């Protein structure tokens, strides 16, 4: 099986190299990986380093509370942060709490030996889903402890199949598993791993931190003043069709802030044209009559998590596609939440629905019914919002649990 794994890595490297001629992301990944293999040779071997590896941006947000806590408690320790995906690296390559930020080279024996030789970490944290055979094998052989944080396991994963022997061996290289839920712990126990602790999801800590640092936007404040506000975050085409259909027939007591996932010019113009109500894009709103504007379309990135602070009702996009985006960024503000049908892989979304803090909708009729009820029923909004905030507060503290265990 190791031979097949190694062969798969070789084919992956070849595929990335070929795709790099035409695909911008593949090009970034290929060139970034080569550069990282060169740059790590310049690291100071005398520094104490802790290595965090995240597949992409979502996993980074789960590792981030740990990174910032470590830097706060031990500023002399250097943080090495690696990404697999360009969507993580390119957005966070200037992250101030990491001392060194790299692409992770492909998982070959040669790359792993070189990487770990030059980094020489005292501890390693892999976030959520990362299981690279050679990197983990070399770390284990050098007695460098590796921890999986915010881990989540499901019974359909290969580790739990009769033919998953090789992949179960990969898990043996972890010092400890910090998992999100009891199911993950139980699945690991059944295949012989007792070194698993339920510590929850570090994203709860992260969204609390975000809410405490939420930015204020003068345009948004003027727009929202004295009105009920509906914020739709990370929306895709199907989400937007439902929302704008409702907007055309809505009462003038509510206003809408739409934050599309795609902010390229064509999509922003399409959204502006969808509305027959007074509408403005954020970049052109400075001199607009915001009192009478009903729809504000955000045409830049980095605002969404703070914009939820203006919301009375939130809609989270992506649920008609690959899966919903981050629901916790809205839940931390104590507001009712709506999203599409593809949410079951996200434990926090399931819990929000179970507590009546959120509702999943699968067609316009249900969307209209739920949103209309939330608009007219202040008590329903208050009840659902409190349930959402309670969920966040009850699950806070994962960061301290993990670092307390590791340090002990």
Beta strands, then each sheet from edge to edge (+ up, - down):
strand 1: 49-54
strand 2: 78-83
strand 3: 100-103
strand 4: 123-127
strand 5: 145-151
strand 6: 176-179
strand 7: 196-198
strand 8: 228-235
strand 9: 254-260
strand 10: 279-281
strand 11: 295-297
strand 12: 313-316
strand 13: 336-339
strand 14: 358-360
sheet 1: 3+ 2+ 1+ 4+ 5+ 6+ 7+
sheet 2: 10+ 11+ 9+ 8+ 12+ 13+ 14+
end
